[in-house]
Amino acid sequence: MGYLSCKAESSISTADHHHHRRRPEKEPTEKKPTKKFQEFSYKDLESATNNFSQTKLLGRGSHGLVYKGVLPSGRHVAVKKPSRTTTTAAARTPISGDHSNPNEVDNEIEILSNLHSPRLVNLIGFTKSDHHKDRLLVVEFMSNGTLYDVLHSNSNSRPPPPNWGRRIKLALQTAKAIETLHSSNPPVIHRDIKSANVLIDSNFDAKLGDFGLALRCVDDHKLRSTPPAGTMGYLDPCYLTPDNLSTKTDVFSFGILLLEIISGRKAIDVFYSPPSMLDWAIPLIRRGKFLSIYDPRVVPPKDGSVRKMLAVVAAKCVRTSRERRPVGLVMGILGECIRN
Ligand SMILES: Nc1ncnc2c1ncn2[C@@H]1O[C@H](COP(=O)(O)OP(=O)(O)OP(=O)(O)O)[C@@H](O)[C@H]1O
């Protein structure tokens, strides 16, 4: 098998992981090896966000609200505050019967505290667990919002849709982020790859964020008991039970995201027929009608072979057979597109 099924990988990585974990215990202080992350008090973050003022609200997701904060050092950050009353059209979908909401903030802290990459929206710090207050998470501030906004916002106050050079760069950077997760030890599966979770920084570089649903391929019990989840329109149809989870689950969602970048259409858009990206784009690609899936708002790639290759890469990522989706992620294949 050329890809990582979480089930197959977990026994190998569990041993490895424990090996790494044991070492700090031998140290006399019993402290964690390095304290890279800041521990904030609730008050610190109240003052950073003007008491969670509406004017500091950056956006809302299914788990809660995100505020812009400024630390005493002057650093700009994003503060995630869970809320049980938030509802959103883009709410994540548990696809099994279990609608319990495991603590996504705790999960995100656990995942991000073991990762660091320029391609990820990295963790800066968090508040301690406290029975009376929700735990807050502090991550890098991304001043240009999400890729979803960049691609789909028609507001006059936003810049025009990105050109091809930009789109290819954003697609590559997202592929690189996913590759970083899948090749880390233990591998991490994001489970919610979508344009709303790709954030754009002040240099217009893309970083992958929102690790609330991510799973490390290490904890067998957690993996077996975590029901499938993700976002409608991006969700791998093969991922129906916990043991179907694999890195190819993320590859499928990336394929939809790549089609979104190519076409400028949303993963599901009820104003079109058919509303699903998959049902619309794949038959056109099969018939060789590559140009017709390209975003009419911008000049498509000049070279017909590049247009074809990008569309074919996306189609390979969303293949029904997981085994036939690209391995080692799409980075290499997209690189091919640029060289050609
Ligand atoms: N690091 C950040 N910097 C700037 N804005 C951010 C940052 N993180 C999130 N946001 C803003 O907050 C919004 C909500 O983000 P969040 O990650 O909570 O939810 P989501 O990914 O949009 O939805 P869901 O939780 O349903 O997947 C984003 O759409 C974005 O506009």
The ligand as a Tripos MOL2 file, in Angstrom:
@<TRIPOS>MOLECULE
LIG
   31    33     1     0     0
SMALL
NO_CHARGES

@<TRIPOS>ATOM
      1 N1         -5.4780   32.8640   12.1270 N.pl3     1 LIG1
      2 C1         -6.4550   33.6430   11.6440 C.ar      1 LIG1
      3 N2         -6.2050   34.8980   11.2240 N.ar      1 LIG1
      4 C2         -7.1920   35.6690   10.7180 C.ar      1 LIG1
      5 N3         -8.4740   35.2770   10.6090 N.ar      1 LIG1
      6 C3         -8.8010   34.0420   11.0220 C.ar      1 LIG1
      7 C4         -7.8130   33.1600   11.5590 C.ar      1 LIG1
      8 N4         -8.4130   31.9920   11.8700 N.ar      1 LIG1
      9 C5         -9.7120   32.1280   11.5430 C.ar      1 LIG1
     10 N5         -9.9660   33.3670   11.0370 N.ar      1 LIG1
     11 C6        -11.2700   33.8930   10.6000 C.3       1 LIG1
     12 O1        -12.2670   33.3430   11.4210 O.3       1 LIG1
     13 C7        -13.1950   32.5750   10.6530 C.3       1 LIG1
     14 C8        -13.6190   31.3580   11.4350 C.3       1 LIG1
     15 O2        -12.5200   30.4700   11.5200 O.3       1 LIG1
     16 P1        -12.6640   29.0190   12.1010 P.3       1 LIG1
     17 O3        -11.3830   28.3280   11.9190 O.co2     1 LIG1
     18 O4        -13.2040   29.1160   13.4540 O.co2     1 LIG1
     19 O5        -13.8560   28.4100   11.2870 O.3       1 LIG1
     20 P2        -14.0380   27.9170    9.7720 P.3       1 LIG1
     21 O6        -12.8660   27.1330    9.3560 O.co2     1 LIG1
     22 O7        -14.4350   29.0670    8.8930 O.co2     1 LIG1
     23 O8        -15.3110   27.0030    9.9310 O.3       1 LIG1
     24 P3        -15.4080   25.5700   10.6160 P.3       1 LIG1
     25 O9        -15.0380   25.7350   12.0400 O.co2     1 LIG1
     26 O10       -16.8480   25.2560   10.4240 O.co2     1 LIG1
     27 O11       -14.5010   24.6750    9.8560 O.co2     1 LIG1
     28 C9        -12.4500   32.2470    9.3610 C.3       1 LIG1
     29 O12       -13.3530   32.0460    8.3290 O.3       1 LIG1
     30 C10       -11.5940   33.4910    9.1800 C.3       1 LIG1
     31 O13       -12.3530   34.5120    8.5670 O.3       1 LIG1
@<TRIPOS>BOND
     1     1     2 1
     2     2     3 ar
     3     2     7 ar
     4     3     4 ar
     5     4     5 ar
     6     5     6 ar
     7     6     7 ar
     8     6    10 ar
     9     7     8 ar
    10     8     9 ar
    11     9    10 ar
    12    10    11 1
    13    11    12 1
    14    11    30 1
    15    12    13 1
    16    13    14 1
    17    13    28 1
    18    14    15 1
    19    15    16 1
    20    16    17 2
    21    16    18 1
    22    16    19 1
    23    19    20 1
    24    20    21 2
    25    20    22 1
    26    20    23 1
    27    23    24 1
    28    24    25 2
    29    24    26 1
    30    24    27 1
    31    28    29 1
    32    28    30 1
    33    30    31 1
@<TRIPOS>SUBSTRUCTURE
     1 LIG1         1 GROUP 0 **** ****
